[in-house]
Amino acid sequence: MKKIFIVTGELSGDITVAWYVKRLQLENSGSEIQAVGGDNLQALGGKIFKRFEELNVVGVFEILRHLPKILHILNELVEHIKANGFDEVILVDFPGFNLRLAKKLKTLDPKIKVIYLAPPQLWCWGAWRVNKIKRYCDNVIVLYPFEVEWYKQRGVAAEWLGNPVYDSLQQYFPLTGNKEKLIALLPGSRTSEIERFLPIFIDIVKNFVLRHPDVKFVIPLASSLSDDFIKQQLEKSGLNVYSNKFVFTRTEKEKFEKLSACCLAVTKPGTVSLELALLKIPSVMIFKISWLTYILARPLVKVKYMSLPNLLLDFPLYKELVQSDCKLDLILRGMENLYLGFTRGTNDYVMKMKKLDELRRLLSN
């Protein structure tokens, strides 16, 4: 029986590796799996050695404060993997920790097989880390087709097996042909993201409803957010006055069913933009951080676009309003163009829907 140890440091990694493990189980049901993971892996029969939350620390100062604990867990994992004779170690994203773990494992035992699933987006920034992946990983499994060629050019054999987001959303594709006068607002899943984007969404709702009183807004909220927090934020923002204009979703099923009917969205970057694209929702992408962080980070970013649909298609399908362009008038203008395109069936809106079909074909495997 093959013994596999998996390491992921966040929820998205737990979801991604569960998708991969399902594929493994179809090919070979005899593997024993232990992991630093969460509920998704556990549901597939994986034995959770540690919860990923123990490693999930965000922010420079938070990482520094928890560094002794993180290093202790790193050494503990190395000892556990070595002592229990695991044949294979699967690392999922989380590069700051996982690349150090790969180095330690390969230094101790060069024969142990190390697989990197969903490696960090080095084609976006931090490309120098590809040398560590080349040195310490035996196999790389990427989530997007273009990454195979990117790694090949740098001497790394990468493999694309499909995309977990595509696979998880396929069941909703038949629903996406019936769009309604619904606009999705995606503030993110963290309380900090909601507090940051809520002022923008307040102004969007107030202004857009004046011109289009028949529209409604779909706002997916993570199940981890308490009802009290949501109620508090709505009252604080004054959005409770527009309560009849909102459709809130709390479960994944409800979220994707409602999103499937949306004619447009305003979203942050990240996986959510890919989810929207696969559900055929033309969108305006907004991004704004502190100017100091932006000035420091911008020279390191090596891609033309920020949103995944634009990157995958190499085409400016989604309007990207970044930093100084993330202004209310520009957001409303982008929304207005999409909304009128939907209600009038303009050539531009039809073209966008065809491009979204193209993206689906690109990620089908």
Secondary structure as UniProt FT lines:
FT   STRAND          3..8
FT   HELIX           11..27
FT   TURN            29..30
FT   STRAND          32..37
FT   HELIX           39..43
FT   TURN            44..45
FT   STRAND          47..51
FT   HELIX           52..54
FT   HELIX           60..83
FT   TURN            84..85
FT   STRAND          88..92
FT   HELIX           95..108
FT   TURN            110..111
FT   STRAND          113..117
FT   TURN            122..124
FT   HELIX           127..129
FT   HELIX           130..136
FT   STRAND          139..142
FT   HELIX           146..152
FT   TURN            153..155
FT   STRAND          158..160
FT   HELIX           164..169
FT   HELIX           170..177
FT   STRAND          182..186
FT   HELIX           191..211
FT   TURN            213..214
FT   STRAND          216..220
FT   TURN            223..224
FT   HELIX           227..237
FT   HELIX           239..245
FT   STRAND          246..249
FT   HELIX           252..260
FT   STRAND          264..267
FT   HELIX           271..278
FT   TURN            279..280
FT   STRAND          283..287
FT   HELIX           291..297
FT   HELIX           298..300
FT   HELIX           308..313
FT   STRAND          319..322
FT   HELIX           323..325
FT   HELIX           328..344
FT   HELIX           347..363
//
